[in-house]
Amino acid sequence: MVKYFLNVDLKDGFIPDTEGLDFVDLEGATAEVISGMRDIIVDHIQQGETLALRAISITDDAGHLISIVTLADALKGFLPGITMPSLA
């Protein structure tokens, strides 16, 4: 198991993950991030709330950036026929 930290990038700030989670590999961490982001998106749509989430960065226990999962990444294949522009 590898400990990864899932840091949340919002439109108005950044929330660092101080505890981390154990995953078998990066693919497992990325799948969890995508699933979580999709849940957040659905919740915000159902509540009629503005979505502040921009991305989640995955870092290792030394703080090195391993991957960034954007909203576009999370929505790929989730909303058939809809393409997401880059938010960069």
Secondary structure per residue as TSV (DSSP state, phi and psi in degrees):
chain	resnum	aa	ss	phi	psi
A	1	M	-	360.0	145.6
A	2	V	E	-122.6	137.6
A	3	K	E	-89.2	124.0
A	4	Y	E	-118.3	149.9
A	5	F	E	-112.0	128.8
A	6	L	E	-108.1	98.4
A	7	N	E	-95.7	131.2
A	8	V	E	-96.1	125.0
A	9	D	E	-103.6	113.1
A	10	L	E	-105.6	163.4
A	11	K	T	-57.8	-32.3
A	12	D	T	-116.2	20.3
A	13	G	E	166.5	-171.2
A	14	F	E	-140.1	133.4
A	15	I	E	-117.1	105.9
A	16	P	-	-75.2	144.8
A	17	D	-	-86.6	116.0
A	18	T	S	-96.9	-9.3
A	19	E	S	-106.9	-38.9
A	20	G	-	75.1	166.7
A	21	L	E	-135.9	148.6
A	22	D	E	-90.9	132.0
A	23	F	E	-134.3	157.3
A	24	V	S	-65.1	-40.0
A	25	D	S	-159.6	179.4
A	26	L	H	-62.9	-36.1
A	27	E	H	-62.1	-39.1
A	28	G	H	-65.8	-41.1
A	29	A	H	-64.7	-42.8
A	30	T	H	-64.9	-42.1
A	31	A	H	-61.7	-40.9
A	32	E	H	-64.3	-41.9
A	33	V	H	-62.6	-46.5
A	34	I	H	-61.8	-44.8
A	35	S	H	-61.2	-44.9
A	36	G	H	-63.9	-41.3
A	37	M	H	-63.9	-40.5
A	38	R	H	-63.3	-40.8
A	39	D	H	-61.3	-42.4
A	40	I	H	-63.3	-43.3
A	41	I	H	-60.6	-48.2
A	42	V	H	-61.3	-45.0
A	43	D	H	-58.4	-43.8
A	44	H	H	-66.7	-38.4
A	45	I	H	-64.6	-45.9
A	46	Q	H	-63.3	-34.8
A	47	Q	H	-85.8	-9.3
A	48	G	T	69.8	28.4
A	49	E	-	-98.3	152.8
A	50	T	-	-71.6	138.4
A	51	L	-	-91.3	117.7
A	52	A	-	-93.9	-14.5
A	53	L	E	-66.5	130.6
A	54	R	E	-110.9	-44.2
A	55	A	E	-165.5	167.4
A	56	I	E	-128.6	124.1
A	57	S	E	-96.3	140.7
A	58	I	E	-107.4	122.6
A	59	T	E	-122.1	161.9
A	60	D	-	-91.4	-177.8
A	61	D	T	-68.8	-12.3
A	62	A	T	-93.6	-0.7
A	63	G	-	87.7	7.1
A	64	H	-	-77.3	133.7
A	65	L	E	-68.4	125.5
A	66	I	E	-103.7	-41.9
A	67	S	E	-161.5	155.9
A	68	I	E	-125.7	127.8
A	69	V	E	-108.8	116.8
A	70	T	E	-93.6	170.8
A	71	L	H	-59.1	-40.2
A	72	A	H	-60.3	-40.7
A	73	D	H	-61.7	-44.8
A	74	A	H	-66.5	-31.4
A	75	L	H	-89.6	-9.7
A	76	K	T	-56.6	119.1
A	77	G	T	79.0	-7.5
A	78	F	T	-83.7	-36.1
A	79	L	S	-118.1	88.8
A	80	P	T	-54.3	136.1
A	81	G	T	81.7	-1.2
A	82	I	-	-114.1	129.7
A	83	T	-	-106.2	144.3
A	84	M	-	-103.4	128.6
A	85	P	-	-72.2	158.7
A	86	S	-	-65.8	141.1
A	87	L	-	-99.2	8.5
A	88	A	-	-70.1	360.0
